[in-house]
Amino acid sequence: MGLLEYRQHRRDCQRKQAERASKIASLPLTYQYPLSSQERSILSRPVQDLVQDVHKQITSPVDILRTYAKVAVEAHKKTNCVTEILFPEAEEWAEKEINLKGPLAGIPVSLKDSIQVKGFDISVGYSRNTGKPYDDDGAIVRILKDAGAVPFVKTNLPTTLLSFESTNDVWGRCTNPHNDKYSPGGSTGGESALLAFGGSRIGIGSDVAGSVRVPAHFSGCYSIRCSTGRWPKVGMNTSMPGQEAIPSVFSPMARTLNDLTYFTRSIVGMKPWNYDYTVHPLEWRESVETEYREKKTLRVGVLRTDGVVDPAPACARALDQVASALAAEGHEVFDVNPPSPYEALVIASQLLNSDGCQTFMSNGRTGEWNDPGAAQLNFYMWLPKPVKYLYYLWVKYVKGDSIWAGLLKDWHPKSAYEYWQLAGKREAFKAKFYTWWSEEAKMDFMITPPNATPAVPHGGMHDAVSSCGYTFLFNLLDYSSGILPVTHVDPFVDQLPASFALNKLNGVAKGAYKHYDATKMAGLPVGVQVVGRRLEEEKVLAVMERVEDALDKHGGRYKLLEVD
């Protein structure tokens, strides 16, 4: 059975990759010509300008589609970011199905592979899910078409969707557009690679522990993690259906902040609660957006460290650059020390994997690739309890590492009783954090590193899988949080100090810093995370604009990759 299953797995992978290659090779000549001056003009224009041109019939949706499709193919050649090619179908949709009067009229939108599009599989990187095309569009695709947008490509991701890498047997390994030896992030890594390269302006991913935010940080684009209930989720697949203790949320990503804001506002303006029962009937609050765009003095909390892994020099420098720019603009900028992010990491990781990793492990076939980080989670989960307990004692009392020991201590499948106890701890932590923000910090927003380091090299999640606290914290809290790119790794400025000693770090920090090398990482993007509270998307996007304006005046805006 195992050998037969493995052979079927290989056949399914080869078939899907051959389908993709054939679709690209058979594209009409209009997709193969070099970019014209008109197409380069399309690539440089913000979303709302293109929409106006479509409304006025100055520009054809098909011309916009073909322009971005050309660049998407080039991005794919460099990074392997694309899974399903939708271009021919998208041309037909543009002519017959989309609403050319909508707020996104004619705009191509890229989609994470896990999103349901009629006529296509949702593999989620697993071969057993191939050859099963869906009969209908999911909710978000119906909203996009009604808004006038044109879904045109699906993008790569990791098996399990629990990784800051994006590799699987079905589609292969996605690489960072800045350096092919590094990950573009995950689990929405194909999206971030495509957006950073310029092969799309706006896309949709999902986030359960940082999966739209870390890719934006690793690859150099923009994203916002929306709170649960603000963005549709029906018609999406996951590796862990039924896992709602730390809900996965689908959220937007974009090449520019302007496009991210316009897209988010447009989708909420489509009243997605009429398409998806999970969405709150909450209109877009322009008054909140205006308030935080115009507020003279903002109170900005700076989280310098999560107490588990101090940010590497490149990430600390980006955070300080933002803090200094905001202070120079006259805002009140101060360091904060919130309720323990480590406590949140312990609670969130236990809840997310309370089934003993069984659900995501059940998707794979014999011999199928498993993400190295997820494999580590499963390995520790199923160590015999006596062995694990001895290892815990050794880590805590011999090595003196209470951080890593605390994560190991109760790392086992949970009973319903244990699950409820953890859920109670989650709610108590959320209440404590809410009180701290309201009564002590009294912030308008907070800035933090998105991750302790820039992009990890391929396979790096084997060691760095637990280093996700800077994003995971806000999944547990369900806070709205966005990413904007700030700078690039400098091979001279961002070196580790001579006094740095890897063997003195806790187990989580050691796994993260094992792969930090400013010389090898030179040129990789570095972002900053902007955090509001629950359902504060309008505020977060408005203050991200304030941050970028401050950087324009004091240090310079991030330079996007240029389209060749």
matplotlib code that plots the C-alpha trace (Angstrom):
import matplotlib.pyplot as plt

x = [0.0, 2.8, 4.7, 1.5, 0.5, 3.9, 3.8, 0.4, 1.7, 4.6, 2.2, -0.2, 2.7, 4.1, 0.7, 0.1, 3.5, 3.1, -0.3, 1.2, 4.1, 1.8, -0.5, 2.4, 3.9, 0.6, -0.2, -1.2, 1.5, 0.0, 1.3, 4.8, 5.7, 8.0, 6.3, 5.2, 5.3, 1.6, 1.9, 4.7, 2.4, -0.3, 2.2, 3.1, -0.4, -2.3, -5.4, -7.9, -6.4, -6.7, -10.3, -11.2, -9.7, -11.8, -14.9, -14.3, -13.4, -10.0, -8.3, -9.5, -9.6, -8.0, -5.1, -4.5, -4.8, -2.3, 0.2, 0.2, 0.1, 3.3, 5.1, 3.6, 5.1, 8.5, 8.1, 7.3, 10.4, 12.5, 10.8, 8.4, 5.6, 2.6, 0.5, -2.6, -2.6, -6.0, -5.3, -7.5, -10.4, -9.8, -10.1, -13.5, -14.5, -13.5, -15.7, -18.7, -18.8, -17.2, -18.9, -17.1, -18.8, -17.5, -14.8, -12.2, -13.2, -10.6, -8.0, -6.2, -6.1, -3.8, -5.0, -3.3, -3.6, -6.1, -8.8, -11.8, -12.1, -14.5, -12.8, -9.6, -8.2, -7.4, -4.3, -3.0, 0.3, -0.9, -1.1, -4.3, -6.2, -5.3, -7.6, -10.7, -11.7, -14.5, -17.8, -18.4, -16.5, -16.0, -17.4, -14.3, -14.1, -17.8, -17.2, -14.2, -16.0, -19.0, -16.6, -15.1, -11.8, -10.3, -8.8, -5.9, -3.4, -3.0, 0.1, 2.5, 2.4, 3.8, 2.2, 0.6, 0.3, 2.3, 5.6, 7.5, 8.6, 6.6, 7.6, 5.6, 6.0, 3.0, 4.4, 8.0, 9.9, 9.1, 12.1, 12.6, 12.7, 15.7, 17.8, 16.9, 18.7, 16.1, 12.4, 9.8, 8.0, 5.0, 2.5, 1.5, 5.0, 3.9, 1.8, 4.6, 7.1, 4.7, 3.7, 7.3, 8.4, 5.6, 3.6, 0.5, -0.7, -3.1, -3.6, -5.3, -3.6, -4.3, -2.8, -2.9, 0.5, 1.9, 1.3, 0.5, 2.7, 6.0, 5.9, 5.5, 8.5, 10.6, 9.8, 9.2, 5.5, 2.5, -0.1, -2.7, -4.0, -7.7, -9.5, -11.8, -15.2, -13.9, -12.9, -14.6, -13.3, -16.0, -14.7, -11.1, -9.3, -6.8, -4.6, -6.4, -10.2, -12.1, -9.2, -10.8, -8.9, -6.5, -8.6, -7.0, -8.1, -7.9, -6.5, -5.2, -1.7, -0.5, 2.5, 1.9, 0.2, -2.1, -3.3, -3.7, -5.9, -8.0, -8.5, -9.4, -11.9, -13.4, -14.0, -15.6, -17.7, -19.1, -20.9, -19.2, -21.6, -24.1, -21.9, -20.4, -22.1, -18.8, -18.4, -19.6, -22.0, -19.6, -19.4, -16.1, -15.7, -14.3, -14.5, -12.0, -9.7, -9.9, -9.4, -6.1, -4.9, -5.5, -4.7, -1.9, -0.1, -0.2, 0.8, 3.1, 4.2, 7.4, 7.8, 11.6, 11.6, 9.1, 11.4, 11.9, 14.1, 15.6, 15.4, 18.5, 20.4, 18.7, 15.2, 16.1, 17.5, 14.3, 12.2, 14.4, 14.2, 10.4, 10.4, 12.9, 10.9, 7.7, 9.4, 10.9, 7.3, 6.3, 4.5, 4.8, 7.0, 7.8, 8.9, 6.4, 6.5, 3.2, 1.8, 4.2, 4.4, 6.0, 2.9, 0.9, 3.3, 2.9, -0.9, -1.3, 1.1, -0.6, -4.1, -3.1, -1.7, -4.1, -5.0, -1.5, -0.6, -2.8, -5.0, -2.3, -0.2, -3.2, -3.1, 0.2, 0.8, 3.6, 6.9, 5.3, 7.3, 6.6, 7.7, 10.8, 9.4, 6.1, 7.9, 9.8, 6.5, 5.2, 8.4, 8.3, 4.6, 4.9, 8.1, 7.4, 6.3, 9.1, 11.7, 10.2, 10.0, 13.7, 14.5, 12.5, 14.3, 17.7, 16.8, 15.4, 17.7, 20.9, 21.0, 19.1, 16.8, 13.3, 12.0, 12.5, 11.6, 8.3, 7.3, 8.2, 6.6, 3.0, 3.6, 1.2, -2.3, -4.9, -8.0, -11.2, -10.7, -7.1, -8.4, -11.0, -8.4, -6.2, -9.1, -9.8, -6.1, -6.4, -9.4, -7.7, -4.6, -6.7, -8.5, -5.2, -3.7, -6.8, -6.6, -2.9, -3.4, -6.4, -5.2, -1.4, 0.0, -2.9, -1.5, -3.0, -1.0, 2.1, 5.1, 7.0, 9.4, 7.5, 10.0, 13.3, 15.2, 14.8, 14.1, 15.3, 17.3, 15.5, 15.1, 15.7, 12.3, 13.7, 15.4, 13.3, 9.8, 9.2, 10.4, 7.1, 6.1, 6.1, 3.2, 1.5, 0.8, -1.7, -3.4, -4.1, -5.3, -7.2, -5.7, -5.5, -1.9, -0.1, 3.3, 5.2, 8.7, 11.2, 14.8, 17.1, 19.8, 23.1, 26.1, 28.2, 25.8, 23.7, 26.5, 26.2, 28.4, 31.7, 30.4, 27.5, 27.5, 24.9, 25.4, 24.2, 20.8, 17.6, 16.5, 14.0, 16.5, 19.2, 17.1, 16.4, 19.9, 21.5, 20.7, 21.3, 24.2, 24.1, 26.7, 24.7, 21.4, 22.6, 19.7, 16.9, 13.9, 13.2, 9.7, 8.0, 4.6, 2.0, -0.6, -4.0, -6.7, -9.5, -11.4, -9.3, -8.4, -9.3, -7.0, -4.1, -4.1, -4.3, -1.4, 0.6, 0.3, 1.5, 4.5, 5.3, 5.0, 7.3, 9.9, 9.6, 10.8, 13.3, 15.3, 13.5, 10.7, 11.4, 12.4, 10.4, 11.9, 11.6, 9.9, 12.5]
y = [0.0, 2.4, 1.9, 2.2, 5.3, 6.9, 6.1, 7.8, 10.7, 11.2, 10.8, 13.5, 15.9, 15.4, 15.8, 19.1, 20.5, 19.4, 21.1, 24.4, 24.2, 23.4, 26.3, 28.7, 27.3, 27.5, 31.1, 33.2, 35.4, 38.5, 37.2, 36.6, 39.9, 42.2, 44.9, 47.8, 51.4, 51.3, 48.2, 49.7, 52.7, 50.2, 48.6, 52.0, 53.1, 52.8, 50.6, 53.4, 55.1, 51.9, 51.4, 54.9, 54.2, 51.0, 52.9, 55.5, 52.8, 54.2, 51.0, 47.4, 44.9, 42.4, 44.7, 45.1, 41.3, 40.5, 43.1, 41.6, 38.1, 38.7, 39.9, 37.0, 34.5, 36.2, 36.2, 32.5, 31.7, 33.4, 32.3, 29.4, 31.4, 30.4, 27.2, 27.4, 29.6, 31.2, 33.6, 32.1, 31.7, 35.2, 36.7, 35.1, 36.2, 39.7, 39.7, 37.9, 37.8, 40.7, 44.0, 46.7, 49.4, 48.0, 49.5, 47.1, 47.1, 45.3, 44.8, 41.4, 39.8, 36.9, 34.3, 31.9, 28.3, 27.5, 29.8, 28.2, 29.1, 27.2, 24.8, 24.5, 22.3, 23.5, 21.3, 23.2, 21.6, 18.0, 15.6, 13.8, 17.1, 17.3, 16.3, 17.5, 20.9, 22.8, 23.4, 26.9, 30.0, 30.5, 33.6, 35.8, 35.0, 35.9, 39.2, 39.9, 39.4, 41.4, 44.2, 44.0, 42.3, 39.5, 36.5, 35.6, 33.3, 31.1, 31.1, 28.7, 27.8, 25.1, 21.9, 22.2, 26.0, 26.2, 27.5, 30.6, 28.8, 27.8, 24.4, 21.3, 18.3, 19.3, 22.7, 22.7, 25.3, 29.0, 31.3, 34.9, 37.4, 39.2, 36.1, 32.6, 30.9, 32.3, 31.8, 34.3, 33.6, 31.4, 30.2, 32.9, 32.9, 32.6, 35.8, 37.8, 36.7, 37.6, 41.0, 42.0, 41.1, 43.2, 40.4, 41.4, 44.6, 43.0, 39.5, 37.5, 35.1, 33.6, 34.1, 31.8, 32.7, 35.4, 33.9, 37.1, 39.3, 37.4, 36.9, 40.7, 41.2, 38.5, 39.6, 43.3, 44.1, 45.2, 43.2, 43.5, 40.7, 41.5, 40.5, 37.5, 38.4, 41.3, 39.3, 36.4, 32.9, 30.5, 28.8, 28.5, 25.3, 24.7, 21.9, 22.0, 22.2, 22.6, 24.3, 27.4, 27.9, 30.3, 31.0, 31.4, 34.6, 35.4, 38.9, 41.2, 41.8, 44.4, 45.8, 49.3, 50.7, 52.8, 49.6, 47.7, 50.5, 50.9, 47.1, 46.6, 49.5, 48.2, 44.7, 45.8, 48.2, 45.2, 44.1, 40.7, 39.6, 39.2, 36.5, 34.8, 34.1, 34.4, 38.2, 40.8, 43.3, 46.1, 48.9, 50.7, 53.5, 56.5, 58.6, 56.4, 56.4, 60.2, 60.7, 58.8, 60.4, 63.8, 63.4, 65.8, 63.8, 60.0, 57.9, 55.1, 52.2, 50.4, 46.8, 46.3, 42.6, 39.8, 38.5, 35.3, 36.2, 39.7, 41.1, 40.7, 43.9, 44.4, 44.1, 46.3, 49.0, 49.0, 49.4, 52.2, 53.9, 54.0, 55.1, 57.9, 59.1, 59.2, 61.0, 63.5, 64.3, 65.2, 62.0, 60.6, 57.5, 55.3, 51.8, 49.4, 46.2, 44.4, 41.3, 38.4, 37.6, 34.4, 33.4, 34.0, 31.9, 29.0, 29.2, 29.8, 27.0, 24.5, 25.5, 25.5, 22.0, 20.6, 17.7, 16.4, 17.6, 14.7, 16.8, 18.4, 15.1, 13.2, 15.0, 13.6, 10.4, 8.0, 9.7, 13.1, 16.2, 17.6, 21.1, 20.6, 23.0, 21.1, 17.9, 19.1, 20.0, 16.5, 14.9, 16.5, 15.9, 12.2, 11.6, 9.0, 10.9, 9.6, 10.6, 14.0, 14.5, 13.7, 16.0, 18.7, 18.3, 18.4, 21.6, 23.4, 22.4, 21.4, 23.8, 26.5, 27.2, 27.9, 29.3, 26.2, 23.9, 25.8, 25.2, 21.5, 20.8, 20.2, 19.5, 16.6, 16.0, 17.6, 16.1, 18.1, 19.1, 20.3, 22.2, 24.1, 25.0, 26.4, 28.3, 29.8, 30.9, 32.5, 34.6, 35.6, 36.7, 38.7, 40.5, 41.3, 42.7, 44.8, 46.3, 47.0, 48.8, 50.8, 51.8, 51.7, 52.1, 54.2, 53.9, 54.8, 52.0, 49.9, 49.1, 45.8, 43.7, 41.3, 38.5, 38.3, 38.0, 38.7, 35.8, 32.3, 30.2, 27.2, 24.5, 27.0, 26.4, 23.1, 25.3, 28.5, 26.9, 28.3, 31.8, 33.2, 35.2, 38.7, 37.7, 34.8, 37.1, 39.1, 36.0, 35.0, 38.5, 38.8, 42.3, 44.0, 44.3, 45.4, 45.1, 47.7, 47.2, 49.7, 48.9, 46.2, 44.2, 46.0, 43.6, 46.0, 47.9, 44.8, 42.4, 40.7, 42.2, 40.6, 39.6, 37.6, 34.0, 31.6, 29.0, 31.4, 31.8, 30.0, 27.2, 29.3, 32.2, 29.8, 28.3, 31.8, 33.1, 30.0, 31.3, 35.1, 36.2, 39.8, 39.2, 36.4, 38.2, 41.5, 43.1, 41.1, 43.3, 44.2, 45.4, 46.7, 45.6, 48.2, 47.0, 48.2, 46.4, 44.1, 45.2, 48.4, 47.9, 51.5, 52.8, 50.5, 51.4, 55.1, 55.0, 52.9, 55.8, 58.2, 55.9, 55.9, 59.6, 60.0, 57.7, 59.8, 62.8, 61.1, 58.3, 57.5, 55.2, 51.6, 51.0, 48.3, 45.9, 47.4, 45.4, 44.7]
z = [0.0, 0.9, -2.4, -4.4, -2.6, -3.1, -6.8, -7.1, -5.2, -7.6, -10.6, -9.2, -8.6, -12.1, -13.6, -11.9, -12.7, -16.3, -16.5, -15.2, -17.6, -20.5, -19.7, -19.6, -22.8, -24.7, -23.8, -26.9, -28.4, -26.8, -23.4, -24.8, -26.3, -24.3, -22.2, -24.2, -23.0, -22.4, -20.3, -18.3, -17.6, -16.4, -14.0, -12.5, -11.8, -8.4, -8.3, -8.1, -11.2, -13.2, -12.0, -13.1, -16.6, -16.8, -15.7, -18.5, -21.0, -21.5, -20.6, -21.2, -18.3, -20.6, -21.3, -17.6, -17.1, -19.9, -18.5, -15.1, -16.4, -18.4, -15.2, -13.2, -15.6, -15.2, -11.4, -11.6, -13.7, -11.0, -7.8, -8.6, -7.0, -9.1, -8.8, -11.0, -14.1, -14.6, -17.5, -20.3, -17.9, -16.5, -19.9, -20.3, -16.8, -17.6, -20.6, -19.2, -15.4, -13.7, -12.9, -14.8, -12.7, -9.4, -7.1, -8.4, -12.0, -14.2, -11.4, -11.5, -8.1, -7.1, -4.7, -2.3, -3.5, -0.7, -2.1, -4.0, -7.7, -9.9, -12.3, -10.2, -7.4, -3.9, -3.4, -0.3, -1.4, -0.9, -3.8, -2.5, -3.1, -6.8, -9.7, -7.7, -9.3, -7.6, -9.3, -7.9, -6.7, -3.0, -1.3, -1.7, -5.4, -5.9, -4.0, -6.2, -9.4, -8.2, -7.3, -10.8, -9.9, -12.0, -10.2, -12.5, -10.7, -7.6, -5.6, -3.7, 0.0, 2.3, 3.3, 6.7, 6.3, 9.6, 8.2, 7.2, 4.1, 1.0, -0.3, -1.2, -3.6, -5.8, -6.8, -5.6, -3.6, -3.8, -3.4, -2.3, -5.2, -3.6, -3.0, -4.2, -1.3, 1.1, 1.8, 0.6, 3.9, 4.6, 4.5, 2.0, 0.4, -3.2, -2.8, -1.2, -3.9, -6.7, -5.2, -4.4, -7.9, -9.4, -11.0, -9.0, -7.2, -4.8, -3.4, -0.7, 1.8, 5.3, 8.7, 11.8, 13.3, 11.0, 7.5, 5.7, 7.8, 7.9, 4.1, 3.6, 6.0, 4.2, 0.7, 0.9, 0.4, 2.5, 4.4, 7.1, 9.4, 9.8, 12.9, 12.7, 11.2, 9.1, 6.1, 4.4, 5.1, 3.6, 0.4, 1.7, 2.5, 5.3, 6.5, 9.9, 9.3, 12.5, 14.3, 15.7, 19.0, 17.2, 14.1, 10.7, 9.0, 5.3, 4.7, 2.0, 0.8, -1.7, -3.5, -2.1, 1.0, -1.2, -2.9, 0.4, 1.8, -1.3, -1.7, 2.0, 2.0, -1.3, -0.1, 3.1, 1.1, -0.8, 2.4, 2.5, 5.3, 2.5, 1.0, 4.1, 7.4, 9.3, 8.5, 10.9, 9.4, 10.1, 7.5, 6.7, 9.2, 7.3, 10.4, 12.1, 9.1, 8.9, 12.7, 12.7, 9.4, 10.9, 14.6, 15.4, 18.1, 18.2, 21.2, 19.9, 22.0, 20.9, 21.7, 21.5, 22.4, 23.2, 25.9, 24.0, 21.0, 20.9, 17.3, 15.2, 14.4, 11.0, 12.6, 15.6, 13.3, 11.2, 14.3, 15.6, 12.2, 12.4, 16.1, 15.4, 12.3, 14.3, 17.2, 14.7, 13.6, 17.1, 18.2, 21.7, 21.2, 24.2, 25.0, 26.4, 28.5, 27.9, 29.6, 28.9, 25.1, 26.2, 28.1, 24.9, 22.9, 25.2, 25.3, 21.5, 20.5, 22.8, 21.5, 17.9, 18.1, 20.8, 18.5, 18.7, 15.2, 13.9, 11.6, 9.5, 9.5, 8.2, 4.8, 3.6, 1.6, 2.0, 1.2, 0.8, 1.7, 5.2, 6.2, 8.5, 11.1, 11.3, 11.4, 14.5, 16.1, 15.5, 16.6, 20.0, 20.3, 20.1, 22.0, 24.7, 27.8, 30.1, 27.5, 27.0, 30.8, 31.2, 28.3, 29.9, 33.2, 31.5, 29.5, 32.5, 35.3, 33.6, 30.8, 32.7, 29.8, 31.2, 28.0, 25.8, 28.7, 29.3, 25.6, 25.9, 29.3, 28.2, 24.5, 24.1, 22.7, 24.8, 26.3, 26.2, 29.8, 29.1, 26.0, 28.0, 30.6, 27.9, 26.3, 29.7, 30.0, 26.5, 27.5, 30.8, 28.9, 26.4, 29.2, 30.9, 27.7, 27.0, 30.5, 30.1, 26.8, 28.1, 31.5, 31.5, 27.9, 26.6, 23.1, 19.8, 18.3, 18.8, 16.6, 16.9, 14.8, 12.6, 13.3, 15.2, 11.9, 8.2, 5.8, 6.8, 4.4, 2.9, 5.5, 8.3, 9.9, 11.2, 13.8, 13.8, 14.0, 17.5, 16.8, 15.8, 18.9, 17.4, 15.1, 16.9, 19.9, 17.9, 16.5, 20.1, 20.9, 17.5, 17.0, 13.6, 12.6, 9.4, 7.9, 5.9, 4.5, 5.9, 4.8, 3.6, 5.4, 5.4, 5.4, 7.4, 9.8, 10.7, 11.8, 15.1, 17.8, 18.6, 22.1, 20.6, 21.8, 20.2, 23.0, 25.6, 24.1, 25.0, 22.7, 20.7, 20.2, 19.3, 16.5, 15.1, 15.3, 13.9, 10.4, 10.9, 8.8, 7.7, 4.9, 3.3, 4.0, 2.4, 0.5, 2.0, 3.1, 6.7, 7.8, 10.9, 12.3, 13.2, 15.7, 16.7, 18.7, 17.6, 14.5, 14.1, 10.4, 9.5, 12.2, 11.4, 7.8, 8.5, 10.9, 8.5, 6.2, 8.9, 9.5, 5.8, 5.5, 8.5, 6.9, 3.7, 5.7, 8.0, 6.4, 3.2, 2.0, 1.2, -2.5, -4.2, -6.6, -10.1, -12.9, -15.6]

ax = plt.figure().add_subplot(projection="3d")
ax.plot(x, y, z, "-o")
ax.set_aspect("equal")
plt.show()
